[in-house]
């Protein structure tokens, strides 16, 4: 399972990553972007233009499928269960809903060492606690090099809390995921 968190500048960064992945990419990917609570599915449509993988917005209780990119819906927290997603309207976390921390923590608690967490460009500290949980459970953390980020605050905040396994410019993260996916299963049971 791959979980990706981004905020300011995140759409451009996500497009770099999704473009690098072939239709045969085996792992499910969950993208969490801070966006206005009344956002529509335009984000999904824009990502699908560049993607070879199917891209969709998460629906409550939707089964997790390998080789699919899921986008957290606006104004909902996303929880990752063993075989499906859950949505909630609990209080904001780090001033956001969806919160990167919430998704990262639930992925770590559910899939442990089989999680790859990625923090991209952004303007707050959301994702720092979640990255710590992923590391505590044996997963990997990839951080966009803050010098290459449109807004370096989020990746820099994570690097202050966690020893990242990889720090890369966003243009290299997709290829890195291809190499890492070789040794991981699609959905651990």
ABEGO torsion letter per residue (X at the ends): XBBBBBBBGAAAAAAAAAAABBAABABBBBBBBBBBAABBAAAAAAAAAABABBBBBBBBGBBBBBGBBBBBBBGBBBBBBAABBBBBABBBBGGBOBBAAAAAAAAAAAAEAABBBBBBBEABABGAAAAAAAAAAGBBBBBBBAAABABAAAAAAAAAABBBABBBBAAAAAAAAAAAAAABBABBX
